[in-house]
Amino acid sequence: MKSKSLPFSTVFIIGLTLFALFFGAGNLIFPASLGQAAGTNFWPAVSGFLITGVGLPLLGVIAMGVSGKEDLHSLASRVHPLFGLIFTTVLYLAIGPLFALPRTGSVSYEIGVKPFVSESMGHISLLIFTVLFFSISCFFSLNPTRIVDIVGKFLTPIKLLFISILIVAALVHPIGPMQPPVDDYSHIPFFKGFQEGYLTMDTLASFVFAILVINSIKQKGATTTRSIAITCVKASFIAATLLIVLYASLTFLGTSSVSVMGHLDNGGQVLAQAASYYFRSLGGLLLGLMITVACLTTSIGLISSSAAYFHKLLPNIPYKALAIALSVFSAAIANVGLTQLIAFSVPVLTAIYPLAIALIFLTFLHPLFKGRAEVYQYTMLCVGLVSIFDGLNAANIKIAAVNSLFSHVLPLYHLGLGWLFPGIVGGVVGFLITLIDTSKTVVSK
């Protein structure tokens, strides 16, 4: 079939779908929490957050589009087939049944349902809600070819309507004036905001959501690598515009809330109290609908993507069986509680996020170094050596000798970016090795 240029209306729907898939559980609660802590350092903090919360995820989508690869496994295998298998499996487990997927259900419950039930019914109501939530997600995920239509045409407009009402109220009538920043936001607001963007998991999810978007683009008639890449860029620009406006607005809402509400424990509480402040008794209902729809769209995308990957890895197990199993497992994990889920996820995200970022930039630079595998391998090796210890630190497993060494020799280590310089050095070393000993040069397709 000849490739064709897609009309703007189709690209716009794809862009809305991409936005909806990204804008889920953490994307609502983290900006509001960031705003409370950033205070008058609003702009540098939100700028850092937008890099990891919008820029990198959408670069991940575009990278998949320009790579010409059909999935993350084949892209990551440019480093080494074993790395491709391990990295892809760990990533799908992180954004799927272990962390991000259960979080969609637990966040929906914490903000949309918990305020309306008594404490004595907490465990039972959480169980009932998560069963219903993941049953609905599973139902839509059983037909993955219609995800773009379901999410883009129906769920996204509903979600945007609910979110826009609260945001417009916050912008037109701010709760109060900005207050002084607290903690790290007082002296490194940009880098603290940058690290906060990790918690959304969107850069990891970008590789996964890109497959859904690329498959939809192909079904619409754009089949060449160039036409797919161009459509990915256009759709990403649409999604980025919406994400930037909403993230900045939610951060501002959090910033303006401190003078009246004080510093709250998490972004969910900020949103809940803001909704009550503006809309009284209707506030809780509005927020509950907003959160549930937002999380539902992300849940549908994660279940379908994860099930498709594990079906490819284990072809003897049907896709539908895997989708059901992932839904059941995620419902069970969601009952652990939101706070525990976030605590468990931080060390893993800290360890694998830099690898994902490095893979994105290597994909764009692939033609420049002609796909030499050594460049991939040495870059990932150097990045991984540092990020693993960052993950251990996040888990409070601190090795004093290593931390002391890295603090003295690695620029930006104290800012959580100690892996950046070693990654660049590793890539250069890998490239030089291929020039010195061409007999060992391997080109990644």
VOMAR-199754 format. One line per field, with one value per residue (C-alpha): residue number from 1; residue in one letter; x, y, z. Coordinates in nm, 2 decimals, m for minus. Layout:
N
num [NUM_...];
residu [A_...];
x [X_...];
y [Y_...];
z [Z_...];
//
This chain:
445
num [1_2_3_4_5_6_7_8_9_10_11_12_13_14_15_16_17_18_19_20_21_22_23_24_25_26_27_28_29_30_31_32_33_34_35_36_37_38_39_40_41_42_43_44_45_46_47_48_49_50_51_52_53_54_55_56_57_58_59_60_61_62_63_64_65_66_67_68_69_70_71_72_73_74_75_76_77_78_79_80_81_82_83_84_85_86_87_88_89_90_91_92_93_94_95_96_97_98_99_100_101_102_103_104_105_106_107_108_109_110_111_112_113_114_115_116_117_118_119_120_121_122_123_124_125_126_127_128_129_130_131_132_133_134_135_136_137_138_139_140_141_142_143_144_145_146_147_148_149_150_151_152_153_154_155_156_157_158_159_160_161_162_163_164_165_166_167_168_169_170_171_172_173_174_175_176_177_178_179_180_181_182_183_184_185_186_187_188_189_190_191_192_193_194_195_196_197_198_199_200_201_202_203_204_205_206_207_208_209_210_211_212_213_214_215_216_217_218_219_220_221_222_223_224_225_226_227_228_229_230_231_232_233_234_235_236_237_238_239_240_241_242_243_244_245_246_247_248_249_250_251_252_253_254_255_256_257_258_259_260_261_262_263_264_265_266_267_268_269_270_271_272_273_274_275_276_277_278_279_280_281_282_283_284_285_286_287_288_289_290_291_292_293_294_295_296_297_298_299_300_301_302_303_304_305_306_307_308_309_310_311_312_313_314_315_316_317_318_319_320_321_322_323_324_325_326_327_328_329_330_331_332_333_334_335_336_337_338_339_340_341_342_343_344_345_346_347_348_349_350_351_352_353_354_355_356_357_358_359_360_361_362_363_364_365_366_367_368_369_370_371_372_373_374_375_376_377_378_379_380_381_382_383_384_385_386_387_388_389_390_391_392_393_394_395_396_397_398_399_400_401_402_403_404_405_406_407_408_409_410_411_412_413_414_415_416_417_418_419_420_421_422_423_424_425_426_427_428_429_430_431_432_433_434_435_436_437_438_439_440_441_442_443_444_445];
residu [M_K_S_K_S_L_P_F_S_T_V_F_I_I_G_L_T_L_F_A_L_F_F_G_A_G_N_L_I_F_P_A_S_L_G_Q_A_A_G_T_N_F_W_P_A_V_S_G_F_L_I_T_G_V_G_L_P_L_L_G_V_I_A_M_G_V_S_G_K_E_D_L_H_S_L_A_S_R_V_H_P_L_F_G_L_I_F_T_T_V_L_Y_L_A_I_G_P_L_F_A_L_P_R_T_G_S_V_S_Y_E_I_G_V_K_P_F_V_S_E_S_M_G_H_I_S_L_L_I_F_T_V_L_F_F_S_I_S_C_F_F_S_L_N_P_T_R_I_V_D_I_V_G_K_F_L_T_P_I_K_L_L_F_I_S_I_L_I_V_A_A_L_V_H_P_I_G_P_M_Q_P_P_V_D_D_Y_S_H_I_P_F_F_K_G_F_Q_E_G_Y_L_T_M_D_T_L_A_S_F_V_F_A_I_L_V_I_N_S_I_K_Q_K_G_A_T_T_T_R_S_I_A_I_T_C_V_K_A_S_F_I_A_A_T_L_L_I_V_L_Y_A_S_L_T_F_L_G_T_S_S_V_S_V_M_G_H_L_D_N_G_G_Q_V_L_A_Q_A_A_S_Y_Y_F_R_S_L_G_G_L_L_L_G_L_M_I_T_V_A_C_L_T_T_S_I_G_L_I_S_S_S_A_A_Y_F_H_K_L_L_P_N_I_P_Y_K_A_L_A_I_A_L_S_V_F_S_A_A_I_A_N_V_G_L_T_Q_L_I_A_F_S_V_P_V_L_T_A_I_Y_P_L_A_I_A_L_I_F_L_T_F_L_H_P_L_F_K_G_R_A_E_V_Y_Q_Y_T_M_L_C_V_G_L_V_S_I_F_D_G_L_N_A_A_N_I_K_I_A_A_V_N_S_L_F_S_H_V_L_P_L_Y_H_L_G_L_G_W_L_F_P_G_I_V_G_G_V_V_G_F_L_I_T_L_I_D_T_S_K_T_V_V_S_K];
x [0.00_0.14_0.22_0.01_0.01_m0.24_m0.50_m0.46_m0.78_m0.63_m0.30_m0.49_m0.67_m0.34_m0.19_m0.49_m0.44_m0.07_m0.15_m0.42_m0.19_0.08_m0.14_m0.24_m0.19_0.14_0.09_m0.19_m0.04_0.33_0.30_0.06_0.30_0.60_0.42_0.37_0.74_0.88_0.69_0.84_1.09_0.80_0.96_1.29_1.13_0.86_1.11_1.31_1.00_0.89_1.22_1.17_0.79_0.73_1.05_1.21_0.90_0.80_1.16_1.12_0.81_0.99_1.30_1.09_0.94_1.27_1.44_1.23_1.21_0.88_0.93_1.16_1.32_1.47_1.57_1.75_1.91_2.13_2.33_2.33_2.06_2.08_2.06_1.76_1.58_1.67_1.62_1.29_1.15_1.25_1.09_0.76_0.75_0.81_0.55_0.32_0.22_0.48_0.45_0.28_m0.02_m0.13_m0.07_m0.34_m0.59_m0.46_m0.44_m0.80_m0.92_m0.71_m0.85_m1.18_m1.33_m1.15_m1.28_m1.64_m1.61_m1.56_m1.22_m1.37_m1.46_m1.12_m0.98_m1.31_m1.39_m1.04_m1.07_m1.41_m1.29_m0.97_m1.16_m1.41_m1.14_m0.92_m1.21_m1.31_m0.94_m0.92_m1.24_m1.11_m0.76_m0.90_m0.94_m0.61_m0.67_m0.94_m0.75_m0.67_m1.04_m1.16_m0.91_m0.86_m1.22_m1.41_m1.21_m0.97_m1.23_m1.41_m1.08_m0.98_m1.32_m1.29_m0.93_m0.99_m1.27_m1.04_m0.74_m0.95_m1.08_m0.72_m0.58_m0.87_m0.90_m0.57_m0.61_m0.34_0.00_0.32_0.52_0.90_1.04_1.13_1.39_1.60_1.37_1.53_1.88_1.85_1.49_1.57_1.75_1.49_1.21_1.41_1.44_1.07_0.98_1.13_0.83_0.59_0.76_0.67_1.01_1.00_0.64_0.72_0.89_0.57_0.31_0.51_0.43_0.05_0.08_0.30_0.07_m0.22_m0.03_0.04_m0.33_m0.43_m0.21_0.13_0.38_0.72_0.98_0.98_0.60_0.57_0.85_0.68_0.34_0.51_0.66_0.33_0.14_0.41_0.39_0.01_0.06_0.35_0.15_m0.13_0.10_0.30_m0.01_m0.16_0.16_0.24_m0.12_m0.13_0.21_0.07_m0.23_m0.01_0.21_m0.09_m0.25_0.02_m0.09_m0.44_m0.39_m0.03_0.21_0.03_0.16_0.10_m0.04_m0.36_m0.45_m0.36_m0.60_m0.87_m0.87_m0.84_m1.15_m1.34_m1.22_m1.35_m1.66_m1.77_m1.96_m1.93_m1.55_m1.49_m1.72_m1.55_m1.20_m1.30_m1.43_m1.12_m0.88_m1.06_m1.08_m0.72_m0.60_m0.83_m0.68_m0.33_m0.43_m0.58_m0.26_m0.03_m0.23_m0.26_0.11_0.24_0.02_0.14_0.50_0.47_0.27_0.55_0.80_0.58_0.38_0.21_0.01_m0.27_m0.28_m0.62_m0.51_m0.21_m0.43_m0.66_m0.37_m0.20_m0.53_m0.58_m0.22_m0.23_m0.56_m0.39_m0.08_m0.29_m0.43_m0.08_m0.14_m0.02_0.25_0.42_0.40_0.58_0.84_0.91_0.93_1.18_1.50_1.42_1.33_1.65_1.85_1.69_1.58_1.93_1.96_1.64_1.75_2.08_1.91_1.69_1.98_2.18_1.89_1.89_2.27_2.27_2.34_2.62_2.83_2.69_2.53_2.85_2.75_3.05_2.92_2.60_2.77_3.03_2.78_2.53_2.80_2.93_2.58_2.46_2.76_2.66_2.29_2.29_2.46_2.21_1.94_2.10_2.12_1.76_1.69_1.90_2.16_2.46_2.82_3.02_3.35_3.17_2.97_3.28_3.47_3.18_3.12_3.49_3.53_3.19_3.04_2.67_2.67_2.52_2.24_2.15_2.31_2.65_2.58_2.59_2.96_3.06_2.79_2.95_3.30_3.18_3.03_3.35_3.57_3.35_3.37_3.75_3.79_3.60_3.84_4.15_4.04_3.80_3.81_3.60_3.35_2.99_2.71_2.37_2.08];
y [0.00_0.34_0.57_0.89_1.21_1.21_1.50_1.74_1.61_1.26_1.39_1.60_1.30_1.11_1.41_1.41_1.04_1.08_1.36_1.15_0.85_1.06_1.28_1.02_0.96_1.12_1.40_1.55_1.52_1.59_1.94_2.06_1.93_2.09_2.42_2.42_2.36_2.59_2.90_3.22_3.00_2.88_2.94_2.76_2.47_2.42_2.46_2.17_1.97_2.04_1.90_1.56_1.57_1.69_1.73_1.39_1.18_1.34_1.30_0.93_0.91_1.09_0.87_0.56_0.71_0.80_0.48_0.27_0.00_m0.18_m0.20_m0.10_m0.45_m0.42_m0.06_m0.15_m0.45_m0.20_m0.20_m0.58_m0.85_m0.94_m0.58_m0.53_m0.82_m0.72_m0.34_m0.38_m0.63_m0.42_m0.11_m0.29_m0.43_m0.08_0.11_m0.19_m0.43_m0.33_0.05_0.28_0.06_0.00_0.37_0.47_0.28_0.38_0.75_0.74_0.59_0.82_1.14_1.04_0.79_0.79_1.13_1.00_0.68_0.62_0.50_0.17_0.09_0.19_m0.15_m0.29_0.02_0.02_m0.34_m0.28_0.03_m0.12_m0.43_m0.21_0.03_m0.24_m0.43_m0.13_m0.08_m0.44_m0.43_m0.15_m0.30_m0.63_m0.45_m0.25_m0.16_0.08_0.25_0.57_0.61_0.53_0.75_1.02_1.08_1.01_1.00_1.28_1.56_1.45_1.47_1.81_1.95_1.85_1.97_2.30_2.40_2.38_2.54_2.83_2.90_2.89_3.13_3.38_3.38_3.26_3.12_3.34_3.50_3.30_3.21_3.15_2.82_2.54_2.26_2.21_2.45_2.74_2.69_2.44_2.48_2.39_2.06_1.97_2.02_1.82_1.52_1.55_1.48_1.13_1.03_1.07_0.77_0.93_0.90_0.53_0.51_0.71_0.40_0.20_0.46_0.53_0.18_0.24_0.57_0.43_0.14_0.38_0.59_0.29_0.18_0.53_0.49_0.64_0.35_0.49_0.57_0.93_0.98_0.80_1.02_1.34_1.24_1.16_1.50_1.67_1.47_1.52_1.90_1.89_1.68_1.89_2.21_2.07_1.92_2.24_2.45_2.21_2.13_2.50_2.58_2.30_2.40_2.76_2.63_2.46_2.77_2.99_2.75_2.76_3.09_2.96_2.58_2.55_2.29_1.96_1.61_1.54_1.68_1.48_1.67_2.00_1.93_1.80_2.11_2.34_2.18_2.22_2.59_2.68_2.46_2.37_2.05_2.00_2.01_1.66_1.52_1.73_1.62_1.26_1.25_1.43_1.20_0.88_0.96_1.08_0.76_0.54_0.66_0.58_0.25_0.14_0.23_0.06_m0.27_m0.30_m0.21_m0.44_m0.73_m0.69_m0.70_m1.00_m1.18_m1.13_m1.25_m1.55_m1.62_m1.93_m1.71_m1.53_m1.15_m1.14_m1.38_m1.15_m0.84_m1.00_m1.13_m0.78_m0.62_m0.87_m0.84_m0.46_m0.45_m0.66_m0.44_m0.12_m0.23_m0.19_0.18_0.49_0.60_0.25_0.23_0.56_0.47_0.13_0.29_0.57_0.35_0.16_0.48_0.65_0.36_0.31_0.66_0.77_0.46_0.55_0.91_0.80_0.56_0.84_1.07_0.78_0.71_1.06_1.05_0.70_0.83_1.05_0.76_0.52_0.29_0.16_m0.08_0.02_0.37_0.23_m0.02_0.21_0.49_0.26_0.09_0.43_0.56_0.24_0.22_0.56_0.53_0.19_0.36_0.65_0.39_0.23_0.58_0.63_0.30_0.42_0.16_0.40_0.30_0.58_0.51_0.51_0.83_1.01_0.91_1.01_1.34_1.44_1.33_1.35_1.69_1.74_1.42_1.60_1.72_1.36_1.41_1.24_0.99_1.27_1.32_0.95_0.88_1.14_1.01_0.65_0.74_0.91_0.62_0.37_0.58_0.61_0.23_0.17_0.40_0.24_m0.12_m0.14_m0.52_m0.51_m0.26_m0.37_m0.17_m0.17_m0.18];
z [0.00_m0.10_0.19_0.21_0.40_0.68_0.71_1.00_1.16_1.18_1.31_1.57_1.70_1.73_1.91_2.15_2.21_2.28_2.53_2.70_2.74_2.90_3.11_3.38_3.75_3.84_3.59_3.79_4.14_4.09_3.93_4.21_4.48_4.30_4.29_4.67_4.73_4.46_4.56_4.41_4.23_4.01_3.67_3.71_3.89_3.63_3.35_3.49_3.53_3.17_3.03_3.19_3.20_2.84_2.64_2.70_2.67_2.34_2.21_2.30_2.08_1.79_1.84_1.79_1.48_1.32_1.42_1.19_1.46_1.54_1.91_2.20_2.21_1.87_1.94_2.26_2.10_1.91_2.23_2.26_2.22_2.59_2.69_2.47_2.64_3.00_2.96_2.77_3.02_3.32_3.16_3.08_3.44_3.58_3.38_3.38_3.67_3.93_3.95_3.70_3.62_3.98_4.05_3.81_4.02_4.36_4.27_4.13_4.46_4.69_4.54_4.38_4.62_4.96_5.07_5.04_5.24_5.61_5.74_5.86_5.50_5.36_5.27_5.13_4.93_4.78_4.68_4.52_4.34_4.20_4.07_3.89_3.76_3.62_3.48_3.27_3.17_3.07_2.87_2.65_2.63_2.48_2.15_2.11_1.75_1.86_2.13_1.93_1.85_2.21_2.38_2.13_2.03_2.36_2.68_2.61_2.55_2.87_3.06_2.92_3.01_3.38_3.41_3.22_3.46_3.76_3.59_3.45_3.80_3.94_3.68_3.69_4.07_4.23_4.58_4.72_4.66_4.60_4.91_4.96_4.83_5.06_5.07_4.75_4.56_4.75_4.59_4.30_4.18_3.82_3.90_4.16_3.91_3.66_3.90_3.99_3.63_3.67_3.89_3.61_3.44_3.10_2.94_3.00_2.88_2.57_2.41_2.48_2.38_2.06_1.94_1.98_1.80_1.52_1.46_1.44_1.19_0.98_0.98_0.86_0.55_0.64_0.60_0.51_0.78_0.67_0.67_1.01_1.16_1.02_1.17_1.50_1.52_1.44_1.69_1.95_1.90_1.96_2.28_2.40_2.37_2.58_2.84_2.88_2.94_3.18_3.38_3.42_3.52_3.78_3.92_3.95_4.13_4.38_4.42_4.49_4.74_5.02_5.18_5.24_5.27_5.40_5.28_5.23_5.21_4.84_4.52_4.56_4.87_4.70_4.42_4.65_4.87_4.56_4.41_4.74_4.76_4.42_4.39_4.74_4.75_4.38_4.41_4.52_4.25_3.98_4.09_4.13_3.77_3.64_3.82_3.73_3.36_3.35_3.51_3.30_2.97_3.09_3.23_2.90_2.72_2.97_2.98_2.60_2.55_2.82_2.71_2.35_2.46_2.68_2.41_2.17_2.43_2.52_2.20_2.35_2.59_2.41_2.42_2.59_2.87_2.93_2.94_3.19_3.40_3.41_3.51_3.80_3.92_3.90_4.10_4.37_4.38_4.39_4.72_4.88_4.88_4.69_4.93_4.93_4.55_4.51_4.77_4.59_4.25_4.32_4.33_4.02_3.83_3.94_3.81_3.47_3.37_3.27_3.04_2.87_2.82_2.68_2.44_2.31_2.22_2.08_1.85_1.71_1.67_1.51_1.16_1.28_1.42_1.16_1.41_1.56_1.84_2.04_2.08_2.22_2.44_2.60_2.65_2.82_3.03_3.17_3.23_3.40_3.63_3.78_3.77_3.95_4.25_4.22_4.25_4.56_4.72_4.65_4.83_5.13_5.05_5.05_4.98_5.13_4.94_4.60_4.68_4.80_4.48_4.25_4.44_4.37_4.01_3.85_3.76_3.86_4.07_4.37_4.14_4.03_3.69_3.76_3.47_3.21_3.17_3.19_2.92_2.68_2.75_2.70_2.36_2.25_2.36_2.18_1.86_1.89_1.94_1.61_1.43_1.58_1.53_1.24_1.25_1.57_1.44_1.45_1.30_1.46_1.21];
//
